[in-house]
Amino acid sequence: MIEVKNNRIYFHNMNKRDIIPVDFQCVSAYLCPHCKKVLAAYYAGKIVDLEPFMEEPALKYHYTLGTSNGGQYLLLDDHNHKKGCPGWEVVSLSARSITYSIDVWARRYEVGPENLQKLCEMIAASKVPGFDIVQDICGADDLIVLYNEHAFTNLNNPDFRESCARRENLAAYIDWVVSGDHSKPFEPPIKPKTSEPVDVPEGDLPSLADIKAREQSSKEVFGDVIYVYTRAQAIEDGVLVDVTQTAKEAGIVYPTAVTQALWDGYIVPPESLKGIQDMDGRLWDVLTMFSFNARAMKKANIDVAESQKDTKQTLYFKTIFQMPSKVGYPKMETVDLKAVCGPGDNAEPVLTIMLADEN
């Protein structure tokens, strides 16, 4: 059993008294308000194997363990949580707070930005069934949001057919929810009929000569390109730091770079921590946290699909760094980061990791 109370995390087995319980100082932790399981925790200690502390040994496979900056994080697999806790899933462990979480949720379900701010306000006021706010019980980090599709689309107990209509027209359903007028039933928008595809004769398609002529026309209007600053030049100038080799070891397949601000500000250890921390370990923490969050966010289409390699994809995540403090001993600082995947100099997919407020 895993429990968190009084800013400590406890591992013990209620069925096996010969298993010695262990506990550590807990930096941050989230508990599901429905099933009371630990959804995520970061603590100052290390557990090699969870099985001795599980009343059901198979439960150990529901959790992921990892290390970061001298501590260890514990994450409950989202699928197993949703399966064992009727329909409730974590929207995001990386994009925390209501605003960032709902942004991820909206992209996952292909919902436009209209009325999302109003929806966030209603969720904050606990006025929307299907969304639950979970605070970090240690008070060190922002809240996370839980989502239950069934509870959200069954507002006022509609029948099965209407619930399906709400799921299929989620953007219109949100408009109805935030309007506050639920006296009338939800009515999905009427979708226009699509016409049959028209075969275009081959002769009507633009030729290569036509395309080149249009390019030449644009050049005459706008002139020659004066200057292009390439990714390769940015790496050569030190604006970006190439970390592709280490990224491959972390399971990242695309060429990867980090910005100078992230490199100098957090990956290079401060003078007071040199000899205690090193660049390789701090870089590894960033790359492994990205890799984990990218896999966890696969449903949100954060991964770059083959057909979307020319479209920028952004993933927000957090990494904990050990930093100097005024009181003399190191402190743990949670830093918001983002990874942008988009076309490189030759239109190939490349990954750039930066501070959340960088462009």
N, C-alpha and C positions, 0 to 999 in steps of 0.2 A: 504494500500500500504506500502511496505517495501522498503526503499531506503538507500543506503550508500554513503556518500560523506564527504570529508574533515575529514576522520577518525571518523565519527559519524554515527550511524544508526538511522533512523527516521521511526516511525510508525504513519501513519495518514490515514484518509479515505477521499478521494476526494468527495464522494457523501453525506457524513454526516458531516455537519459543526459543529454539536453539540458534536462530538467526539473530545476530547482534544488530540492533537498530543503529543507524547512523543519522546524523543531522548536520546541516551546514547553514551558514549565514546566507540568506536569500536576498538577492539584489532586486529582482522583479519577478512577479508571478501573476498569472491569470487563472481564475477558477471558473468553470462553467456554472452558471446559476441554476441550471436544470439538473445535471447529473453530478455536480460537485467535483468532477475530475479536474486535474491540473492540465490546462490547455498548453501552457508554456511557462517556463521558469528559467531564470539565470541565477546561478549560485556560486559561491566561492568554495569549490570542492570538486571531487571527481568520483563518479561511479563507473566502474568498468562493465558490470553486468547487472541488469535490472532483475533478472529471473529470480534470485533468492528472495527478493522483496515483493514478489507478485504472488498473491493467493492463487491466481490462475497463471501458470508459467507462460501461456501463449500471449498474455497481455503485454509482455515485454516487446513483442514485435509491433505493437501499436505506437511505440515511442521511438523518437530519434534522439540520439545523444551526440553532442559535439562540444568541442572546446573552443574558447575564444578569450584571448588576453588573460590567461591564467585561471579563468573560470570555466564552468561547463553550462551548456544550455540543454534544456529538455523540451521536446516538442511532441505533442500528441498528434498522430496522423489524422488529417482532416476527415478522410473517408470513414475511418473507424469511429471517430467521434460522431459524425452524422448518422452512422448506422446504429450506434448504441444509444444515442441521445435523440430520440425521434425527430429527425429532420433538421436539427440545428447544426449549422456549420460556421466556422470562422470566416468572415469576409476576407480579412487579410491580417497577417501578423507583421507585415513589413510596412504597409501604408496605414499607420494608426491614426487615431482621432476620427470623429464622425465624418468630417469633410473628405479626407483622403480615402477612408474606407468606402464611402458611398461612390466616390469617383471610380474606384476599382470595381465595385459592384455594378455600376452603370455600364462600364466598358465590357464586363463579363456578359451581361445580358443585353448588350447592344441598345442601351437606352440613351437618348440624347440628353444634353445639358439642361433642357427646359425643366423648370420646377424642381431641380435637384436641391437647390438651396433651401426652398420651402420644405422639402422632404426632410432635409437634415435638421431643420428647426423642429419639425414635428417629432422626429426620432429622439432628439435631445430632450423633448418634453414628455417622452414615453407615450405618444399619442398614435403610434403606428404599430399594430400587431404584426409580428413576424420579424421585428428588429429588437435586439436586446443590447444594451451597453454593458461592457465588462471592464471595470476599473482594475488597474494594477494594484493588488492588495498591499504591495510594499510602498506604493506611492512614488516610485522612481520613474515611471514611464507613462506615456499617453494611453488612453483607453483603446479598446478594440471593440468591434461590432460583430454580433452574431446575427445570422439570417436564417429564417425558416420560410421557404417558398410556400408551403401549404398554408401556414398561418397567415402569411401576407395576402395571398390571393383568395382566401376564404373569409375575408372581412364580412361581417354580418351573415355568416353562414349561407353563402349562395349554393346553388345546386352544382353538381359536377360539371355540367355543360358550361355554365357561366364561369366557373373557376378556370376551365380550359381556355375560354375566350380571353380571360384576364391574362393568363400566362402568354398567350400568343400575341397579345397587344399590350405589352407591359408599359410602354411609353404612354399610351392613352389611359391606361389604368391609373398610372401615377397622377396624371392630370385630374382624374376623377377623385382620387384619394385626397390630394392637397386642396381641392376646391372646397372640401368640408360639407358639401351638399350631398348627402347619401340617401335622401328621401326618394330619389329616382334610381332605378337599377342602372348598373354600368352598361353602356351600349358601345360595342367595339366599332371603330370607324369602318365605313364601307370602302373596301379596296377596289380601285378602278380595274376594270377588265383589261387584261393585257391583250394586245392584238397579236395576230399570228406573225411569226418572223417572216420578213420579206427577203427573198433571195436577190442579192445584188449581182447583176451580170459582171463577169470578171473585167470586162472592158471599162466599167464605170469606176473601178478602184483606182486611187491615185498611184501613178507610176513613181519609180525612184527618181526620175527626172523632175516630176512635179514637186516631190518632197524637197529635193535639193534647191529647186527654184524658190520655194517658200523660205528655206533657211537663208538663201542669199538675200531675199527681200527683207527679212528680219535684220540681217547684218547691215543692209543699207540704211535702215531706219535707226538702229541703236548703235551701229559701229562695232569695231572689234572689241573683244574682251580685253580690258586693260590689264587685269592682274587676278590671278587665282592663287589662293593660299591653300596648299594641299595638306592632307593629313601627314604625309611623309615629311613635309617641311616643318609642321608643328612638332613632330617627334624630334627632328634634327635640332630645332631651336630650343627644345626643352619645355615647350608649352604643354606637350603631352609626354608621358613616360610609357614606353612600350613594355608591357609585362606579359606578352603572349606566351612565352615559354612556361612561366609559372601558372598561367591560366589553363594551359593544356593539362597540367598535372592536376588541376582542380576540376577537370572535366568540361572546360569551356572550349568549344570547337572553333570559335571565331577569333581573328586577331583582336587583341585586347590592349587598351591603354588606359591610364588614369591621368587625371589632370594634375598640373603642377601644384594647385592649391591643396588637393587631397594628399598628394605625395609629400609635400613639404610640411603641411599642417598636421598630418596624423600618421602617415606610414613611416616616415623617418622619425625614429624615437627622439623625444626631447633630450637635451643634454643630461638632465638629472636622472634619466632612465636608461642611458646607455650602459651596457654591461648587464642590465636586467632584462631589457627588451631589445629586439633586433628588427630590422626592416623586413626580413623574410617572413618572420612570424606575423607581423602586423599586416603585411600584404596578403599573406595566406588567409588571415581572418576575413579580410574584405572579399576575397575571391570565393571562399567557401560559403560565406553568408549570401553572396549573390547567387551562387550556384544552387544553394538550397532553396532560396526564395523563388528562383526562376522555375525550378521543378514544381514547387508547391503552387505556383501561380499559372500553371499550364492551362487551366480551365479558363483563365481570363485572357487567353490569346496573347500573353506577353512574349512567348517564344515567337521568333520570326518564321512565318510559314514560307514555303518555297515561292508562293505567288505574291508575297509581300516584302520581298527583299529590298524593294526601293522605297518602302514606307518606314519612317522612324517609329520604333517601339520603345516605350519608356517603362522602367520598373523601379519603384521606390522601395528601399529596404534600409535596415539599420545595422550598424556594427558598433560594438562596444570597445573602446580604446582605454588603455591605462594611461592616465595623464598626470602630470605633477599638480600639486595643490598648494595653497598658501600655508596650510597647517603642517607641511613637512613630509607627509606620507602620500603615496599615489592615490588618486581617486579614479573611479570607473566612470567614463563619460560616454553616453549613448549619442551617436552621431547619425544624422539623417543623410543618406546617400541616394543617388539615383544612377541607373545604368541606361544608356541610350544606345540602341542597336539600329544602325542605318547603313546606307551605302557608303563605301569607301572611295578612294580615288579612282578605282576602276569599276565602280558599281557593285563591288563584292561586299557582303555583310561584314561589318566591323562593330566592335563593342567599345564604348567609352564610359568609364565610371568616374563620377564626379560628386562634389558636394551638392546637396539638394537645391541650393539657391544659385548654382552655376548654370550657364547656358552652353 
